[in-house]
């Protein structure tokens, strides 16, 4: 779990180091997936299943957000 | 007996998942291009998080395992779609710039 938290920090570093907007989108998708894994591990550790609700909702939201951002950027985004 | 087997399987899956996720984050940090970053993310992070979720068999809690199966199915369905969407958007942007 500590290791996944370190991975979260590394993902934030990737987000900060991104040079264009697609790299930022990739880093945000990565961060969402790492948060899903962190919530799953927290659920195992506490033996409480409710954290998985948040994990599934996080995966769904990140998917919708990524696809929306990609469609928006693909059709001529705001920063191009 | 079965509990020990499940513990060992869960620990091995957790180790595999953490190693894969570490490789994936390292790849996203190191690769210079969007497509290479997508390669690292799609091929390492997706299976890594699926392995971490699959290690829920060690908890022997029916609710947790059900939600983990749901989350695995969801990640397996959506990770390639979002990667493809990002790659297609980047390709279109590059084609328009040219």
Backbone of each chain as nested JSON, in Angstrom:
{
  "chains": [
    {"id": "A", "residues": [
      {"number": 1, "name": "UNK", "atoms": {"N": [0.838, -1.205, 0.0], "CA": [0.0, 0.0, 0.0], "C": [0.867, 1.248, 0.0]}},
      {"number": 2, "name": "UNK", "atoms": {"N": [1.944, 1.194, 0.81], "CA": [2.882, 2.323, 0.791], "C": [3.498, 2.463, -0.595]}},
      {"number": 3, "name": "UNK", "atoms": {"N": [3.766, 1.286, -1.21], "CA": [4.367, 1.309, -2.541], "C": [3.422, 1.939, -3.553]}},
      {"number": 4, "name": "UNK", "atoms": {"N": [2.127, 1.623, -3.454], "CA": [1.16, 2.213, -4.383], "C": [1.052, 3.712, -4.155]}},
      {"number": 5, "name": "UNK", "atoms": {"N": [1.18, 4.147, -2.894], "CA": [1.184, 5.588, -2.635], "C": [2.385, 6.266, -3.286]}},
      {"number": 6, "name": "UNK", "atoms": {"N": [3.541, 5.566, -3.234], "CA": [4.718, 6.109, -3.915], "C": [4.485, 6.165, -5.42]}},
      {"number": 7, "name": "UNK", "atoms": {"N": [3.776, 5.14, -5.959], "CA": [3.458, 5.171, -7.387], "C": [2.553, 6.344, -7.714]}},
      {"number": 8, "name": "UNK", "atoms": {"N": [1.646, 6.674, -6.774], "CA": [0.763, 7.832, -6.966], "C": [1.584, 9.113, -7.069]}},
      {"number": 9, "name": "UNK", "atoms": {"N": [2.593, 9.239, -6.18], "CA": [3.469, 10.414, -6.233], "C": [4.22, 10.447, -7.559]}},
      {"number": 10, "name": "UNK", "atoms": {"N": [4.683, 9.273, -8.025], "CA": [5.407, 9.223, -9.296], "C": [4.492, 9.61, -10.456]}},
      {"number": 11, "name": "UNK", "atoms": {"N": [3.204, 9.196, -10.371], "CA": [2.258, 9.596, -11.404], "C": [2.033, 11.1, -11.402]}},
      {"number": 12, "name": "UNK", "atoms": {"N": [1.991, 11.708, -10.201], "CA": [1.888, 13.158, -10.124], "C": [3.085, 13.845, -10.748]}},
      {"number": 13, "name": "UNK", "atoms": {"N": [4.265, 13.231, -10.55], "CA": [5.48, 13.753, -11.182], "C": [5.369, 13.676, -12.697]}},
      {"number": 14, "name": "UNK", "atoms": {"N": [4.796, 12.555, -13.196], "CA": [4.601, 12.426, -14.642], "C": [3.643, 13.496, -15.141]}},
      {"number": 15, "name": "UNK", "atoms": {"N": [2.612, 13.781, -14.329], "CA": [1.649, 14.822, -14.715], "C": [2.321, 16.186, -14.791]}},
      {"number": 16, "name": "UNK", "atoms": {"N": [3.222, 16.462, -13.819], "CA": [3.886, 17.764, -13.81], "C": [4.882, 17.86, -14.953]}},
      {"number": 17, "name": "UNK", "atoms": {"N": [5.554, 16.729, -15.264], "CA": [6.592, 16.766, -16.283], "C": [6.046, 16.716, -17.704]}},
      {"number": 18, "name": "UNK", "atoms": {"N": [4.721, 16.531, -17.87], "CA": [4.164, 16.354, -19.216], "C": [4.366, 17.623, -20.037]}},
      {"number": 19, "name": "UNK", "atoms": {"N": [4.719, 17.421, -21.309], "CA": [5.052, 18.567, -22.146], "C": [3.887, 19.033, -22.992]}},
      {"number": 20, "name": "UNK", "atoms": {"N": [2.998, 18.133, -23.429], "CA": [1.831, 18.622, -24.151], "C": [0.566, 18.017, -23.53]}},
      {"number": 21, "name": "UNK", "atoms": {"N": [-0.57, 18.353, -24.097], "CA": [-1.822, 18.079, -23.408], "C": [-2.158, 16.582, -23.437]}},
      {"number": 22, "name": "UNK", "atoms": {"N": [-1.678, 15.861, -24.473], "CA": [-1.958, 14.425, -24.52], "C": [-1.204, 13.684, -23.426]}},
      {"number": 23, "name": "UNK", "atoms": {"N": [0.018, 14.132, -23.156], "CA": [0.772, 13.501, -22.081], "C": [0.105, 13.755, -20.74]}},
      {"number": 24, "name": "UNK", "atoms": {"N": [-0.538, 14.934, -20.62], "CA": [-1.273, 15.2, -19.379], "C": [-2.476, 14.271, -19.263]}},
      {"number": 25, "name": "UNK", "atoms": {"N": [-3.162, 14.038, -20.388], "CA": [-4.318, 13.129, -20.349], "C": [-3.875, 11.716, -19.975]}},
      {"number": 26, "name": "UNK", "atoms": {"N": [-2.76, 11.276, -20.555], "CA": [-2.227, 9.943, -20.231], "C": [-1.89, 9.849, -18.746]}},
      {"number": 27, "name": "UNK", "atoms": {"N": [-1.248, 10.898, -18.209], "CA": [-0.861, 10.875, -16.806], "C": [-2.084, 10.886, -15.894]}},
      {"number": 28, "name": "UNK", "atoms": {"N": [-3.149, 11.592, -16.299], "CA": [-4.354, 11.619, -15.461], "C": [-5.051, 10.264, -15.466]}},
      {"number": 29, "name": "UNK", "atoms": {"N": [-5.068, 9.589, -16.632], "CA": [-5.633, 8.244, -16.709], "C": [-4.849, 7.286, -15.814]}},
      {"number": 30, "name": "UNK", "atoms": {"N": [-3.527, 7.418, -15.888], "CA": [-2.649, 6.613, -15.029], "C": [-2.934, 6.848, -13.555]}},
      {"number": 31, "name": "UNK", "atoms": {"N": [-3.117, 8.129, -13.18], "CA": [-3.387, 8.449, -11.776], "C": [-4.706, 7.829, -11.318]}},
      {"number": 32, "name": "UNK", "atoms": {"N": [-5.722, 7.862, -12.199], "CA": [-7.016, 7.281, -11.816], "C": [-6.882, 5.779, -11.584]}},
      {"number": 33, "name": "UNK", "atoms": {"N": [-6.11, 5.095, -12.457], "CA": [-5.951, 3.648, -12.302], "C": [-5.185, 3.326, -11.016]}},
      {"number": 34, "name": "UNK", "atoms": {"N": [-4.17, 4.149, -10.71], "CA": [-3.416, 3.921, -9.473], "C": [-4.303, 4.143, -8.254]}},
      {"number": 35, "name": "UNK", "atoms": {"N": [-5.222, 5.126, -8.349], "CA": [-6.139, 5.355, -7.228], "C": [-7.085, 4.168, -7.068]}},
      {"number": 36, "name": "UNK", "atoms": {"N": [-7.521, 3.56, -8.197], "CA": [-8.361, 2.363, -8.114], "C": [-7.626, 1.247, -7.369]}},
      {"number": 37, "name": "UNK", "atoms": {"N": [-6.358, 1.034, -7.727], "CA": [-5.578, -0.013, -7.061], "C": [-5.396, 0.304, -5.578]}},
      {"number": 38, "name": "UNK", "atoms": {"N": [-5.186, 1.602, -5.267], "CA": [-4.996, 1.994, -3.867], "C": [-6.263, 1.748, -3.047]}},
      {"number": 39, "name": "UNK", "atoms": {"N": [-7.422, 2.068, -3.648], "CA": [-8.683, 1.826, -2.933], "C": [-8.909, 0.337, -2.731]}},
      {"number": 40, "name": "UNK", "atoms": {"N": [-8.535, -0.483, -3.733], "CA": [-8.697, -1.932, -3.596], "C": [-7.827, -2.465, -2.471]}},
      {"number": 41, "name": "UNK", "atoms": {"N": [-6.579, -2.009, -2.421], "CA": [-5.685, -2.487, -1.358], "C": [-6.172, -2.025, 0.01]}},
      {"number": 42, "name": "UNK", "atoms": {"N": [-6.686, -0.81, 0.081], "CA": [-7.211, -0.301, 1.346], "C": [-8.407, -1.143, 1.792]}},
      {"number": 43, "name": "UNK", "atoms": {"N": [-9.224, -1.574, 0.79], "CA": [-10.371, -2.413, 1.101], "C": [-9.921, -3.766, 1.643]}},
      {"number": 44, "name": "UNK", "atoms": {"N": [-8.848, -4.355, 1.054], "CA": [-8.356, -5.633, 1.586], "C": [-7.844, -5.454, 3.004]}},
      {"number": 45, "name": "UNK", "atoms": {"N": [-7.141, -4.328, 3.214], "CA": [-6.473, -4.131, 4.496], "C": [-7.482, -3.943, 5.619]}},
      {"number": 46, "name": "UNK", "atoms": {"N": [-8.515, -3.141, 5.364], "CA": [-9.521, -2.902, 6.394], "C": [-10.593, -3.976, 6.417]}},
      {"number": 47, "name": "UNK", "atoms": {"N": [-10.644, -4.831, 5.36], "CA": [-11.672, -5.863, 5.197], "C": [-13.078, -5.242, 5.153]}},
      {"number": 48, "name": "UNK", "atoms": {"N": [-13.164, -4.091, 4.51], "CA": [-14.441, -3.398, 4.341], "C": [-14.721, -3.328, 2.844]}},
      {"number": 49, "name": "UNK", "atoms": {"N": [-15.846, -3.864, 2.353], "CA": [-16.065, -3.881, 0.903], "C": [-16.511, -2.57, 0.297]}},
      {"number": 50, "name": "UNK", "atoms": {"N": [-16.837, -1.571, 1.127], "CA": [-17.446, -0.362, 0.566], "C": [-16.464, 0.489, -0.207]}},
      {"number": 51, "name": "UNK", "atoms": {"N": [-15.143, 0.322, 0.059], "CA": [-14.176, 1.091, -0.708], "C": [-14.221, 0.725, -2.169]}},
      {"number": 52, "name": "UNK", "atoms": {"N": [-14.697, -0.508, -2.471], "CA": [-14.758, -0.926, -3.862], "C": [-15.815, -0.165, -4.648]}},
      {"number": 53, "name": "UNK", "atoms": {"N": [-16.864, 0.312, -3.966], "CA": [-17.831, 1.187, -4.643], "C": [-17.108, 2.397, -5.22]}},
      {"number": 54, "name": "UNK", "atoms": {"N": [-16.277, 3.006, -4.356], "CA": [-15.533, 4.178, -4.807], "C": [-14.573, 3.807, -5.928]}},
      {"number": 55, "name": "UNK", "atoms": {"N": [-13.976, 2.59, -5.853], "CA": [-13.013, 2.199, -6.89], "C": [-13.697, 2.037, -8.239]}},
      {"number": 56, "name": "UNK", "atoms": {"N": [-14.86, 1.356, -8.251], "CA": [-15.575, 1.15, -9.516], "C": [-16.054, 2.482, -10.076]}},
      {"number": 57, "name": "UNK", "atoms": {"N": [-16.553, 3.365, -9.2], "CA": [-17.012, 4.678, -9.669], "C": [-15.85, 5.488, -10.216]}},
      {"number": 58, "name": "UNK", "atoms": {"N": [-14.68, 5.353, -9.583], "CA": [-13.484, 6.067, -10.049], "C": [-13.08, 5.58, -11.434]}},
      {"number": 59, "name": "UNK", "atoms": {"N": [-13.12, 4.243, -11.651], "CA": [-12.752, 3.704, -12.961], "C": [-13.715, 4.221, -14.03]}},
      {"number": 60, "name": "UNK", "atoms": {"N": [-15.016, 4.21, -13.702], "CA": [-16.029, 4.665, -14.664], "C": [-15.82, 6.139, -15.01]}},
      {"number": 61, "name": "UNK", "atoms": {"N": [-15.624, 6.96, -13.961], "CA": [-15.455, 8.391, -14.193], "C": [-14.211, 8.677, -15.008]}},
      {"number": 62, "name": "UNK", "atoms": {"N": [-13.119, 7.952, -14.716], "CA": [-11.879, 8.228, -15.44], "C": [-12.016, 7.823, -16.895]}},
      {"number": 63, "name": "UNK", "atoms": {"N": [-12.756, 6.718, -17.138], "CA": [-12.964, 6.313, -18.536], "C": [-13.744, 7.38, -19.306]}},
      {"number": 64, "name": "UNK", "atoms": {"N": [-14.835, 7.839, -18.705], "CA": [-15.661, 8.841, -19.391], "C": [-14.874, 10.129, -19.599]}},
      {"number": 65, "name": "UNK", "atoms": {"N": [-14.11, 10.538, -18.566], "CA": [-13.359, 11.786, -18.677], "C": [-12.286, 11.678, -19.748]}},
      {"number": 66, "name": "UNK", "atoms": {"N": [-11.598, 10.519, -19.807], "CA": [-10.533, 10.367, -20.792], "C": [-11.08, 10.376, -22.211]}},
      {"number": 67, "name": "UNK", "atoms": {"N": [-12.176, 9.631, -22.423], "CA": [-12.745, 9.583, -23.774], "C": [-13.274, 10.949, -24.185]}},
      {"number": 68, "name": "UNK", "atoms": {"N": [-13.894, 11.672, -23.236], "CA": [-14.41, 12.997, -23.57], "C": [-13.279, 13.948, -23.922]}},
      {"number": 69, "name": "UNK", "atoms": {"N": [-12.198, 13.921, -23.119], "CA": [-11.066, 14.801, -23.407], "C": [-10.428, 14.455, -24.734]}},
      {"number": 70, "name": "UNK", "atoms": {"N": [-10.33, 13.14, -25.034], "CA": [-9.697, 12.738, -26.289], "C": [-10.546, 13.15, -27.486]}},
      {"number": 71, "name": "UNK", "atoms": {"N": [-11.867, 12.992, -27.366], "CA": [-12.733, 13.409, -28.477], "C": [-12.652, 14.915, -28.699]}},
      {"number": 72, "name": "UNK", "atoms": {"N": [-12.617, 15.655, -27.58], "CA": [-12.564, 17.104, -27.662], "C": [-11.266, 17.555, -28.307]}},
      {"number": 73, "name": "UNK", "atoms": {"N": [-10.146, 16.944, -27.864], "CA": [-8.855, 17.339, -28.416], "C": [-8.697, 16.886, -29.857]}},
      {"number": 74, "name": "UNK", "atoms": {"N": [-9.301, 15.734, -30.192], "CA": [-9.167, 15.234, -31.55], "C": [-9.89, 16.104, -32.564]}},
      {"number": 75, "name": "UNK", "atoms": {"N": [-10.945, 16.774, -32.113], "CA": [-11.7, 17.611, -33.041], "C": [-11.325, 19.084, -32.869]}},
      {"number": 76, "name": "UNK", "atoms": {"N": [-10.029, 19.354, -32.609], "CA": [-9.596, 20.723, -32.499], "C": [-9.863, 21.304, -31.126]}},
      {"number": 77, "name": "UNK", "atoms": {"N": [-8.965, 21.09, -30.212], "CA": [-9.195, 21.442, -28.819], "C": [-8.933, 22.903, -28.541]}},
      {"number": 78, "name": "UNK", "atoms": {"N": [-8.938, 23.284, -27.278], "CA": [-8.804, 24.68, -26.916], "C": [-7.369, 25.182, -26.947]}},
      {"number": 79, "name": "UNK", "atoms": {"N": [-6.397, 24.264, -26.867], "CA": [-5.007, 24.707, -26.734], "C": [-4.244, 24.514, -28.026]}},
      {"number": 80, "name": "UNK", "atoms": {"N": [-4.921, 24.307, -29.129], "CA": [-4.183, 24.048, -30.361], "C": [-4.341, 25.228, -31.288]}}
    ]},
    {"id": "B", "residues": [
      {"number": 1, "name": "UNK", "atoms": {"N": [-6.4, -25.672, 4.408], "CA": [-5.686, -26.056, 3.18], "C": [-5.99, -25.062, 2.056]}},
      {"number": 2, "name": "UNK", "atoms": {"N": [-7.295, -24.933, 1.739], "CA": [-7.654, -24.04, 0.629], "C": [-7.342, -22.59, 0.978]}},
      {"number": 3, "name": "UNK", "atoms": {"N": [-7.392, -22.288, 2.27], "CA": [-7.095, -20.918, 2.695], "C": [-5.627, -20.58, 2.438]}},
      {"number": 4, "name": "UNK", "atoms": {"N": [-4.753, -21.571, 2.708], "CA": [-3.319, -21.332, 2.473], "C": [-3.059, -21.145, 0.982]}},
      {"number": 5, "name": "UNK", "atoms": {"N": [-3.716, -22.0, 0.175], "CA": [-3.543, -21.877, -1.278], "C": [-3.992, -20.503, -1.758]}},
      {"number": 6, "name": "UNK", "atoms": {"N": [-5.157, -20.052, -1.247], "CA": [-5.664, -18.736, -1.664], "C": [-4.734, -17.617, -1.211]}},
      {"number": 7, "name": "UNK", "atoms": {"N": [-4.166, -17.772, -0.002], "CA": [-3.22, -16.758, 0.465], "C": [-2.023, -16.659, -0.461]}},
      {"number": 8, "name": "UNK", "atoms": {"N": [-1.481, -17.837, -0.844], "CA": [-0.29, -17.823, -1.704], "C": [-0.625, -17.228, -3.064]}},
      {"number": 9, "name": "UNK", "atoms": {"N": [-1.789, -17.628, -3.629], "CA": [-2.189, -17.09, -4.936], "C": [-2.371, -15.575, -4.868]}},
      {"number": 10, "name": "UNK", "atoms": {"N": [-3.019, -15.112, -3.778], "CA": [-3.227, -13.674, -3.631], "C": [-1.919, -12.918, -3.504]}},
      {"number": 11, "name": "UNK", "atoms": {"N": [-0.976, -13.473, -2.733], "CA": [0.305, -12.781, -2.565], "C": [1.06, -12.713, -3.882]}},
      {"number": 12, "name": "UNK", "atoms": {"N": [1.033, -13.844, -4.644], "CA": [1.748, -13.845, -5.929], "C": [1.12, -12.841, -6.893]}},
      {"number": 13, "name": "UNK", "atoms": {"N": [-0.229, -12.814, -6.94], "CA": [-0.906, -11.869, -7.84], "C": [-0.623, -10.428, -7.434]}},
      {"number": 14, "name": "UNK", "atoms": {"N": [-0.585, -10.177, -6.114], "CA": [-0.307, -8.82, -5.642], "C": [1.095, -8.391, -6.038]}},
      {"number": 15, "name": "UNK", "atoms": {"N": [2.051, -9.337, -5.909], "CA": [3.436, -9.015, -6.273], "C": [3.545, -8.724, -7.764]}},
      {"number": 16, "name": "UNK", "atoms": {"N": [2.908, -9.592, -8.586], "CA": [2.94, -9.379, -10.038], "C": [2.33, -8.027, -10.392]}},
      {"number": 17, "name": "UNK", "atoms": {"N": [1.18, -7.715, -9.757], "CA": [0.508, -6.458, -10.072], "C": [1.345, -5.254, -9.685]}},
      {"number": 18, "name": "UNK", "atoms": {"N": [1.979, -5.32, -8.501], "CA": [2.783, -4.168, -8.082], "C": [3.988, -3.996, -8.987]}},
      {"number": 19, "name": "UNK", "atoms": {"N": [4.62, -5.129, -9.4], "CA": [5.778, -5.013, -10.293], "C": [5.348, -4.417, -11.633]}},
      {"number": 20, "name": "UNK", "atoms": {"N": [4.207, -4.899, -12.162], "CA": [3.743, -4.381, -13.455], "C": [3.406, -2.897, -13.365]}},
      {"number": 21, "name": "UNK", "atoms": {"N": [2.752, -2.502, -12.253], "CA": [2.389, -1.09, -12.133], "C": [3.628, -0.222, -11.978]}},
      {"number": 22, "name": "UNK", "atoms": {"N": [4.637, -0.74, -11.264], "CA": [5.873, 0.025, -11.132], "C": [6.537, 0.217, -12.492]}},
      {"number": 23, "name": "UNK", "atoms": {"N": [6.58, -0.886, -13.281], "CA": [7.165, -0.779, -14.625], "C": [6.384, 0.224, -15.465]}},
      {"number": 24, "name": "UNK", "atoms": {"N": [5.051, 0.199, -15.342], "CA": [4.23, 1.093, -16.147], "C": [4.438, 2.549, -15.781]}},
      {"number": 25, "name": "UNK", "atoms": {"N": [4.479, 2.848, -14.47], "CA": [4.684, 4.246, -14.062], "C": [6.071, 4.713, -14.47]}},
      {"number": 26, "name": "UNK", "atoms": {"N": [7.055, 3.815, -14.33], "CA": [8.411, 4.138, -14.755], "C": [8.449, 4.441, -16.249]}},
      {"number": 27, "name": "UNK", "atoms": {"N": [7.707, 3.614, -17.029], "CA": [7.669, 3.845, -18.467], "C": [7.033, 5.177, -18.822]}},
      {"number": 28, "name": "UNK", "atoms": {"N": [5.913, 5.505, -18.149], "CA": [5.256, 6.788, -18.44], "C": [6.164, 7.947, -18.05]}},
      {"number": 29, "name": "UNK", "atoms": {"N": [6.959, 7.764, -16.976], "CA": [7.867, 8.835, -16.582], "C": [9.009, 8.984, -17.572]}},
      {"number": 30, "name": "UNK", "atoms": {"N": [9.485, 7.887, -18.143], "CA": [10.718, 7.95, -18.909], "C": [10.514, 8.189, -20.392]}},
      {"number": 31, "name": "UNK", "atoms": {"N": [9.348, 7.739, -20.945], "CA": [9.227, 7.791, -22.394], "C": [8.958, 9.218, -22.852]}},
      {"number": 32, "name": "UNK", "atoms": {"N": [9.555, 9.628, -23.948], "CA": [9.436, 11.029, -24.356], "C": [8.194, 11.341, -25.173]}},
      {"number": 33, "name": "UNK", "atoms": {"N": [7.508, 10.322, -25.739], "CA": [6.469, 10.571, -26.722], "C": [5.126, 10.1, -26.172]}},
      {"number": 34, "name": "UNK", "atoms": {"N": [4.046, 10.676, -26.702], "CA": [2.718, 10.279, -26.232], "C": [2.416, 8.823, -26.567]}},
      {"number": 35, "name": "UNK", "atoms": {"N": [2.812, 8.389, -27.766], "CA": [2.493, 7.011, -28.166], "C": [3.261, 6.005, -27.324]}},
      {"number": 36, "name": "UNK", "atoms": {"N": [4.528, 6.335, -27.025], "CA": [5.319, 5.422, -26.191], "C": [4.77, 5.379, -24.779]}},
      {"number": 37, "name": "UNK", "atoms": {"N": [4.308, 6.543, -24.292], "CA": [3.688, 6.552, -22.967], "C": [2.413, 5.719, -22.958]}},
      {"number": 38, "name": "UNK", "atoms": {"N": [1.649, 5.813, -24.057], "CA": [0.424, 4.999, -24.141], "C": [0.758, 3.524, -24.177]}},
      {"number": 39, "name": "UNK", "atoms": {"N": [1.872, 3.174, -24.819], "CA": [2.309, 1.778, -24.847], "C": [2.582, 1.278, -23.429]}},
      {"number": 40, "name": "UNK", "atoms": {"N": [3.375, 2.086, -22.675], "CA": [3.685, 1.694, -21.305], "C": [2.41, 1.596, -20.468]}},
      {"number": 41, "name": "UNK", "atoms": {"N": [1.519, 2.583, -20.642], "CA": [0.323, 2.59, -19.802], "C": [-0.616, 1.447, -20.149]}},
      {"number": 42, "name": "UNK", "atoms": {"N": [-0.867, 1.253, -21.441], "CA": [-1.845, 0.241, -21.818], "C": [-1.374, -1.173, -21.561]}},
      {"number": 43, "name": "UNK", "atoms": {"N": [-0.086, -1.429, -21.751], "CA": [0.386, -2.812, -21.641], "C": [0.848, -3.179, -20.244]}},
      {"number": 44, "name": "UNK", "atoms": {"N": [1.214, -2.196, -19.412], "CA": [1.709, -2.551, -18.081], "C": [0.711, -2.198, -16.986]}},
      {"number": 45, "name": "UNK", "atoms": {"N": [0.101, -1.015, -17.077], "CA": [-0.76, -0.578, -15.984], "C": [-2.06, -1.383, -15.953]}},
      {"number": 46, "name": "UNK", "atoms": {"N": [-2.646, -1.648, -17.134], "CA": [-3.92, -2.36, -17.162], "C": [-3.843, -3.752, -16.553]}},
      {"number": 47, "name": "UNK", "atoms": {"N": [-2.951, -4.632, -17.058], "CA": [-2.801, -5.938, -16.425], "C": [-2.336, -5.848, -14.979]}},
      {"number": 48, "name": "UNK", "atoms": {"N": [-1.532, -4.814, -14.65], "CA": [-1.074, -4.674, -13.274], "C": [-2.231, -4.436, -12.321]}},
      {"number": 49, "name": "UNK", "atoms": {"N": [-3.125, -3.497, -12.698], "CA": [-4.245, -3.217, -11.796], "C": [-5.223, -4.395, -11.796]}},
      {"number": 50, "name": "UNK", "atoms": {"N": [-5.31, -5.133, -12.924], "CA": [-6.169, -6.313, -12.916], "C": [-5.61, -7.391, -11.986]}},
      {"number": 51, "name": "UNK", "atoms": {"N": [-4.286, -7.541, -11.938], "CA": [-3.694, -8.517, -11.026], "C": [-3.899, -8.102, -9.572]}},
      {"number": 52, "name": "UNK", "atoms": {"N": [-3.75, -6.77, -9.309], "CA": [-3.973, -6.292, -7.941], "C": [-5.42, -6.545, -7.514]}},
      {"number": 53, "name": "UNK", "atoms": {"N": [-6.364, -6.306, -8.457], "CA": [-7.771, -6.553, -8.113], "C": [-8.045, -8.041, -7.963]}},
      {"number": 54, "name": "UNK", "atoms": {"N": [-7.353, -8.876, -8.777], "CA": [-7.587, -10.318, -8.694], "C": [-7.021, -10.92, -7.419]}},
      {"number": 55, "name": "UNK", "atoms": {"N": [-6.108, -10.211, -6.763], "CA": [-5.575, -10.743, -5.511], "C": [-6.589, -10.649, -4.382]}},
      {"number": 56, "name": "UNK", "atoms": {"N": [-7.803, -10.187, -4.682], "CA": [-8.852, -10.159, -3.66], "C": [-9.319, -11.554, -3.286]}},
      {"number": 57, "name": "UNK", "atoms": {"N": [-8.913, -12.612, -4.014], "CA": [-9.321, -13.96, -3.626], "C": [-8.756, -14.322, -2.257]}},
      {"number": 58, "name": "UNK", "atoms": {"N": [-7.659, -13.655, -1.857], "CA": [-7.059, -13.977, -0.569], "C": [-7.9, -13.473, 0.591]}},
      {"number": 59, "name": "UNK", "atoms": {"N": [-8.807, -12.505, 0.354], "CA": [-9.579, -11.98, 1.472], "C": [-10.718, -12.908, 1.876]}},
      {"number": 60, "name": "UNK", "atoms": {"N": [-11.165, -13.792, 0.942], "CA": [-12.26, -14.73, 1.203], "C": [-13.507, -14.009, 1.699]}},
      {"number": 61, "name": "UNK", "atoms": {"N": [-13.737, -12.836, 1.129], "CA": [-14.938, -12.069, 1.458], "C": [-15.758, -11.97, 0.174]}},
      {"number": 62, "name": "UNK", "atoms": {"N": [-16.984, -12.494, 0.205], "CA": [-17.76, -12.637, -1.029], "C": [-18.054, -11.283, -1.661]}},
      {"number": 63, "name": "UNK", "atoms": {"N": [-18.366, -10.284, -0.84], "CA": [-18.685, -8.966, -1.394], "C": [-17.479, -8.352, -2.076]}},
      {"number": 64, "name": "UNK", "atoms": {"N": [-16.327, -8.461, -1.415], "CA": [-15.117, -7.871, -1.998], "C": [-14.769, -8.56, -3.305]}},
      {"number": 65, "name": "UNK", "atoms": {"N": [-14.909, -9.905, -3.342], "CA": [-14.534, -10.628, -4.565], "C": [-15.49, -10.282, -5.695]}},
      {"number": 66, "name": "UNK", "atoms": {"N": [-16.795, -10.135, -5.368], "CA": [-17.756, -9.767, -6.411], "C": [-17.438, -8.401, -7.003]}},
      {"number": 67, "name": "UNK", "atoms": {"N": [-17.155, -7.437, -6.11], "CA": [-16.82, -6.106, -6.617], "C": [-15.518, -6.135, -7.389]}},
      {"number": 68, "name": "UNK", "atoms": {"N": [-14.568, -6.982, -6.958], "CA": [-13.289, -7.048, -7.671], "C": [-13.486, -7.609, -9.07]}},
      {"number": 69, "name": "UNK", "atoms": {"N": [-14.351, -8.638, -9.2], "CA": [-14.626, -9.191, -10.532], "C": [-15.276, -8.135, -11.413]}},
      {"number": 70, "name": "UNK", "atoms": {"N": [-16.2, -7.379, -10.828], "CA": [-16.85, -6.288, -11.572], "C": [-15.82, -5.259, -12.04]}},
      {"number": 71, "name": "UNK", "atoms": {"N": [-14.926, -4.876, -11.112], "CA": [-13.925, -3.871, -11.464], "C": [-12.951, -4.409, -12.506]}},
      {"number": 72, "name": "UNK", "atoms": {"N": [-12.603, -5.715, -12.42], "CA": [-11.699, -6.303, -13.42], "C": [-12.343, -6.27, -14.796]}},
      {"number": 73, "name": "UNK", "atoms": {"N": [-13.631, -6.669, -14.86], "CA": [-14.325, -6.642, -16.151], "C": [-14.366, -5.22, -16.698]}},
      {"number": 74, "name": "UNK", "atoms": {"N": [-14.596, -4.249, -15.802], "CA": [-14.701, -2.871, -16.253], "C": [-13.367, -2.351, -16.771]}},
      {"number": 75, "name": "UNK", "atoms": {"N": [-12.287, -2.64, -16.036], "CA": [-10.967, -2.176, -16.484], "C": [-10.587, -2.856, -17.792]}},
      {"number": 76, "name": "UNK", "atoms": {"N": [-10.889, -4.162, -17.903], "CA": [-10.539, -4.874, -19.134], "C": [-11.318, -4.337, -20.325]}},
      {"number": 77, "name": "UNK", "atoms": {"N": [-12.534, -3.852, -20.081], "CA": [-13.315, -3.309, -21.196], "C": [-12.883, -1.893, -21.561]}},
      {"number": 78, "name": "UNK", "atoms": {"N": [-12.561, -1.065, -20.56], "CA": [-12.411, 0.356, -20.849], "C": [-10.982, 0.802, -21.091]}},
      {"number": 79, "name": "UNK", "atoms": {"N": [-9.982, 0.084, -20.57], "CA": [-8.606, 0.555, -20.738], "C": [-8.179, 0.599, -22.206]}},
      {"number": 80, "name": "UNK", "atoms": {"N": [-8.455, -0.443, -23.021], "CA": [-8.087, -0.327, -24.441], "C": [-8.855, 0.761, -25.166]}},
      {"number": 81, "name": "UNK", "atoms": {"N": [-10.118, 0.964, -24.784], "CA": [-10.924, 1.975, -25.477], "C": [-10.37, 3.367, -25.212]}},
      {"number": 82, "name": "UNK", "atoms": {"N": [-10.009, 3.651, -23.948], "CA": [-9.501, 4.993, -23.66], "C": [-8.124, 5.193, -24.279]}},
      {"number": 83, "name": "UNK", "atoms": {"N": [-7.286, 4.14, -24.268], "CA": [-5.99, 4.265, -24.923], "C": [-6.122, 4.536, -26.402]}},
      {"number": 84, "name": "UNK", "atoms": {"N": [-7.052, 3.838, -27.032], "CA": [-7.28, 4.044, -28.46], "C": [-7.799, 5.447, -28.734]}},
      {"number": 85, "name": "UNK", "atoms": {"N": [-8.656, 5.956, -27.847], "CA": [-9.198, 7.301, -28.047], "C": [-8.084, 8.338, -27.96]}},
      {"number": 86, "name": "UNK", "atoms": {"N": [-7.185, 8.191, -26.957], "CA": [-6.087, 9.158, -26.834], "C": [-5.173, 9.087, -28.055]}},
      {"number": 87, "name": "UNK", "atoms": {"N": [-4.851, 7.844, -28.487], "CA": [-3.933, 7.7, -29.615], "C": [-4.533, 8.289, -30.884]}},
      {"number": 88, "name": "UNK", "atoms": {"N": [-5.845, 8.074, -31.08], "CA": [-6.469, 8.599, -32.298], "C": [-6.516, 10.126, -32.27]}},
      {"number": 89, "name": "UNK", "atoms": {"N": [-6.783, 10.697, -31.081], "CA": [-6.805, 12.156, -30.976], "C": [-5.425, 12.734, -31.252]}},
      {"number": 90, "name": "UNK", "atoms": {"N": [-4.367, 12.087, -30.698], "CA": [-3.009, 12.584, -30.928], "C": [-2.649, 12.482, -32.405]}},
      {"number": 91, "name": "UNK", "atoms": {"N": [-3.065, 11.382, -33.025], "CA": [-2.758, 11.197, -34.442], "C": [-3.453, 12.247, -35.303]}},
      {"number": 92, "name": "UNK", "atoms": {"N": [-4.715, 12.52, -34.981], "CA": [-5.449, 13.534, -35.75], "C": [-4.833, 14.906, -35.572]}},
      {"number": 93, "name": "UNK", "atoms": {"N": [-4.43, 15.225, -34.345], "CA": [-3.826, 16.526, -34.094], "C": [-2.521, 16.667, -34.872]}},
      {"number": 94, "name": "UNK", "atoms": {"N": [-1.705, 15.575, -34.85], "CA": [-0.431, 15.621, -35.577], "C": [-0.671, 15.734, -37.075]}},
      {"number": 95, "name": "UNK", "atoms": {"N": [-1.705, 15.033, -37.588], "CA": [-1.986, 15.089, -39.019], "C": [-2.458, 16.483, -39.425]}},
      {"number": 96, "name": "UNK", "atoms": {"N": [-3.164, 17.163, -38.518], "CA": [-3.637, 18.5, -38.862], "C": [-2.498, 19.514, -38.828]}},
      {"number": 97, "name": "UNK", "atoms": {"N": [-1.544, 19.287, -37.879], "CA": [-0.4, 20.199, -37.797], "C": [0.46, 20.152, -39.041]}},
      {"number": 98, "name": "UNK", "atoms": {"N": [0.521, 18.955, -39.687], "CA": [1.482, 18.736, -40.741], "C": [1.118, 19.492, -42.011]}}
    ]}
  ]
}
